[in-house]
């Protein structure tokens, strides 16, 4: 049952990996067909600790789970829980490698870390780490907009509104696959993992 809840997120991440034709550089993850993002170390990301309700919309279906995100100088940690508090996944990135539990499956934890970095990292730092991709940053109506393109084709549109980051609403759209992800802050809501 828990794996079924992760299916829309897995589809999103797999769609971004595409069918690659160029070799993957060390420390990088595939983004689009031939594009690559070499992830930034956690110390280069804004520190944050917060919980968000995450909704994934695909093919007219909406699935939701709670994501707990913590970033400090040493690690980026993301835990996913069902709305009932059951643990779905745990991801940790220490700047060298991405570890996840469960370790197998279709979740693609490195792609999830890459999506988070594209949404929250300093755009100037991201530009240096992107290969075969372009990032256009603008603002409108109090929102920061980020468009990631490959060979002139939009592959991801990211909107962020609100500060600090723990209180921000983030929306990610993948137009080629009609998939969207919305992260809404959960003010004062505490989600505890269920006991096995």
C-alpha positions as CSV (number, residue, x, y, z in Angstrom):
1,X,0.0,0.0,0.0
2,X,2.8,2.5,0.9
3,X,4.6,1.8,-2.4
4,X,1.4,2.6,-4.3
5,X,1.3,6.0,-2.7
6,X,4.9,6.7,-4.0
7,X,4.0,5.7,-7.6
8,X,3.1,9.2,-8.8
9,X,6.3,10.6,-7.4
10,X,8.3,7.7,-8.9
11,X,6.7,8.5,-12.3
12,X,7.7,12.1,-12.0
13,X,11.3,11.3,-11.2
14,X,11.6,8.6,-13.8
15,X,10.2,10.9,-16.5
16,X,12.9,13.5,-15.7
17,X,15.6,10.9,-16.1
18,X,14.5,10.3,-19.7
19,X,16.4,8.1,-22.2
20,X,20.0,9.2,-21.9
21,X,22.5,9.3,-24.7
22,X,25.5,10.9,-22.9
23,X,27.5,9.2,-20.1
24,X,26.8,10.5,-16.6
25,X,29.5,12.5,-15.0
26,X,30.7,11.5,-11.5
27,X,28.6,13.1,-8.7
28,X,25.9,14.1,-11.1
29,X,22.3,12.9,-11.7
30,X,20.5,12.8,-15.0
31,X,17.9,15.5,-15.5
32,X,16.0,15.4,-18.8
33,X,17.3,13.4,-21.8
34,X,21.0,14.4,-21.8
35,X,21.1,17.1,-19.1
36,X,22.9,16.6,-15.8
37,X,22.9,18.3,-12.4
38,X,26.0,17.9,-10.2
39,X,24.5,18.3,-6.7
40,X,25.7,20.9,-4.3
41,X,26.9,19.9,-0.9
42,X,24.4,20.6,2.0
43,X,26.6,23.4,3.3
44,X,25.9,25.3,0.1
45,X,22.1,25.1,0.6
46,X,20.0,27.3,2.8
47,X,19.5,25.7,6.2
48,X,15.9,24.7,6.8
49,X,13.8,22.5,9.1
50,X,10.1,22.2,8.4
51,X,7.2,20.0,7.4
52,X,5.2,20.2,4.2
53,X,2.1,18.6,2.9
54,X,3.1,17.3,-0.5
55,X,0.5,16.7,-3.2
56,X,1.4,15.0,-6.5
57,X,-1.0,15.3,-9.4
58,X,-0.8,13.1,-12.5
59,X,-3.4,11.9,-14.9
60,X,-6.2,13.5,-12.9
61,X,-5.2,11.6,-9.8
62,X,-3.9,13.3,-6.6
63,X,-1.8,11.6,-3.9
64,X,-0.6,13.3,-0.8
65,X,2.0,12.6,1.9
66,X,3.9,14.6,4.5
67,X,7.5,15.5,3.9
68,X,9.8,16.5,6.7
69,X,12.9,18.3,5.4
70,X,16.0,19.3,7.4
71,X,19.1,20.8,5.9
72,X,22.2,21.8,7.9
73,X,25.9,22.1,7.1
74,X,26.3,18.3,7.2
75,X,23.3,16.7,5.5
76,X,20.1,17.1,3.7
77,X,17.5,14.8,5.2
78,X,14.0,14.1,3.8
79,X,11.5,11.8,5.4
80,X,8.1,11.0,3.8
81,X,5.1,9.8,5.9
82,X,1.6,8.9,4.9
83,X,-1.2,11.2,6.2
84,X,-1.6,8.6,9.0
85,X,2.0,8.8,10.1
86,X,3.3,5.6,8.5
87,X,6.9,5.9,7.3
88,X,7.2,5.8,3.5
89,X,10.9,6.7,2.9
90,X,13.9,8.3,4.4
91,X,16.6,10.0,2.3
92,X,19.9,11.4,3.4
93,X,22.5,13.3,1.3
94,X,25.8,14.1,2.9
95,X,27.5,15.8,0.0
96,X,29.1,12.6,-1.2
97,X,26.3,10.1,-1.6
98,X,22.5,9.7,-1.3
99,X,21.2,7.0,1.0
100,X,17.6,5.9,1.2
101,X,15.4,3.5,3.0
102,X,13.9,1.5,1.6
103,X,17.1,1.1,-0.5
104,X,15.4,-0.3,-3.6
105,X,12.4,0.5,-5.5
106,X,11.5,3.2,-8.1
107,X,11.8,6.3,-5.9
108,X,15.2,7.5,-7.4
109,X,16.3,9.4,-4.3
110,X,19.2,11.2,-6.1
111,X,16.6,12.7,-8.5
112,X,14.5,13.9,-5.5
113,X,17.5,15.6,-4.0
114,X,18.2,17.2,-7.4
115,X,14.6,18.5,-7.6
116,X,14.9,20.0,-4.1
117,X,18.2,21.7,-5.0
118,X,16.8,23.2,-8.2
119,X,13.9,24.6,-6.1
120,X,15.8,26.1,-3.2
121,X,19.5,26.6,-4.0
122,X,21.2,29.9,-5.0
123,X,20.7,30.1,-8.8
124,X,24.3,31.3,-9.3
125,X,25.6,28.2,-7.6
126,X,23.2,26.0,-9.6
127,X,24.4,27.4,-12.9
128,X,27.9,26.2,-12.3
129,X,26.6,22.6,-11.6
130,X,24.3,22.2,-14.6
131,X,25.4,20.5,-17.9
132,X,23.3,20.6,-21.0
133,X,20.6,22.5,-19.0
134,X,19.7,26.2,-18.6
135,X,18.0,27.9,-15.7
136,X,16.0,31.0,-16.1
137,X,15.0,32.8,-12.8
138,X,12.4,35.6,-12.6
139,X,9.7,36.9,-10.3
140,X,6.1,37.8,-10.6
141,X,3.4,38.5,-8.0
142,X,5.6,37.9,-5.0
143,X,6.7,34.5,-6.4
144,X,10.2,33.4,-7.6
145,X,9.9,31.5,-10.8
146,X,12.6,29.0,-12.1
147,X,12.4,27.4,-15.5
148,X,14.8,24.5,-16.3
149,X,15.2,23.9,-20.0
150,X,17.1,21.4,-22.1
151,X,17.9,22.4,-25.7
152,X,15.3,25.2,-25.5
153,X,12.6,22.8,-24.3
154,X,11.0,23.5,-20.9
155,X,11.3,20.4,-18.7
156,X,10.5,21.9,-15.3
157,X,8.8,25.0,-14.0
158,X,9.2,25.8,-10.3
159,X,7.4,28.5,-8.3
160,X,8.2,29.5,-4.7
161,X,6.3,31.9,-2.6
162,X,6.9,32.8,1.1
163,X,9.8,33.1,3.4
164,X,11.6,31.7,5.3
165,X,12.0,28.5,3.3
166,X,10.3,26.4,6.0
167,X,7.2,28.5,5.4
168,X,7.4,28.7,1.6
169,X,4.9,27.1,-0.8
170,X,6.7,25.4,-3.7
171,X,5.0,24.2,-6.9
172,X,6.9,22.1,-9.4
173,X,5.4,21.4,-12.9
174,X,6.8,19.0,-15.5
175,X,4.9,20.2,-18.6
176,X,6.0,17.4,-21.0
177,X,4.5,14.8,-18.7
178,X,1.6,16.8,-17.2
179,X,2.8,16.2,-13.6
180,X,2.8,18.7,-10.8
181,X,4.0,18.6,-7.2
182,X,2.8,21.1,-4.6
183,X,4.6,21.5,-1.2
184,X,2.5,23.5,1.3
185,X,3.9,24.3,4.8
186,X,2.2,22.5,7.7
187,X,2.2,25.2,10.4
188,X,2.5,23.7,13.8
189,X,1.6,20.2,12.6
190,X,3.8,17.4,14.0
191,X,3.8,14.0,12.3
192,X,5.3,11.1,14.2
193,X,6.2,7.8,12.5
194,X,4.0,4.9,13.4
195,X,5.6,2.1,15.4
196,X,6.1,-1.2,13.6
